[in-house]
């Protein structure tokens, strides 16, 4: 790939865009299920524990290398002049940023493994999934049972504008835009136009803090819930009454993790906590928001209302992306590269998903959504072009800040 291709749409995206129109698929779950070999559904606790142990080993290795950054820096740059001090400072900062990025990817992978446990996909034994999921998600301050509850609801209503749980797009009415039949470009510009700097600021806040804001007060969640809806309130309408005890257990686990972090701060320092844990944790949220947002928010991917939605159509309203190539596949355990198959069969273990994807692609045909667009450009494209949807219609596509859609329903 040449440097300028980093800022180009992938050929798959261009092909969907060229069609200009969309007919909802009539593929059934049975059609897809019959294409998947039965052995791919089998879960192996030892195999999952192997991948988990490997991942945790790499995570610890990153941490150990970070503890040696000062020693490595003095080994690389010798001398006591002001110039040498500045060079050491510069190299030290480069090493720390590299650690935060890579350890953030490792933390995001821990979250992905917890996500697998939430689907009971790590082990055939529910208690093993519960123990592993609680430990993994709690370690990165995600309430396991609370998030599992709403995420399972998301799988049951993917891209359903009335019932999905997160990334619900705003509508024309939300922006107080005039009717699309009479609106002109200036109407959209007056309401939606932003400076590039402000757009970048919003993207930064969403990427690094969006997931925790969603957990805390349902930011970007379904607007059907009242203000103050939170994953940390057991009586929240997000949960069924019988789930409340498990929500309390999640909260207790989070409090325990915060206590452990507090002990770490007391025994070391705030700067150590920030360098070794908090900054990688922030970077992990960037990666998590990036791949979850891009899985469903795309100008060429539909949303549905009312009778037009089916489980199969919802599962097909997602995109497989080679997020950062082998890095994303290795550290994020196929969560982005094989997300469409995961939405059809959420209990297939992550290590079997590539085979499941290969099995169902011939059945899905043109409705298999893949996009090789470089991820940072795809993120900017979706963030700036997926602006709103119409208030009316049962099959809808995002419109940009000028009220234009790249695909329309037939």
Protein Blocks (a to p, Z undefined) as FASTA:
>chain_A
ZZklmmcccfklmmmmmnopacddfbdfklmmmmpcfklmpccfklmmmmmmmmmmmmmm
mmmmmmmmmmmmmmmpgcjbfklmmmmmmmmmmmmmmmmmmmmmmmmmmmmmmmmmmnop
mbcblklmmmmmmmmmmmnopafklmmmmmmmmmmmghiaklmmbhpacdfklnopacfk
lpcfklmmmmmpccfklmmmmmmmmmmmmmmmmmmnopaiafkbcehiafklmkbmkbcf
klmmmmmmmmmmmmmmmmmmmmmmmmmcmklmmmmmmmmmmmmmmmmmmmmmmmmgcfkb
ccdehjlpcfklmmmmccdddehijmlmmmnnomlmmmmmmmmmmmbcfklmmmmmmmmm
mmnmmmlccdfbdfklmmmmmmmmmmbccfbdjbdcdddfkopafbdcZZ
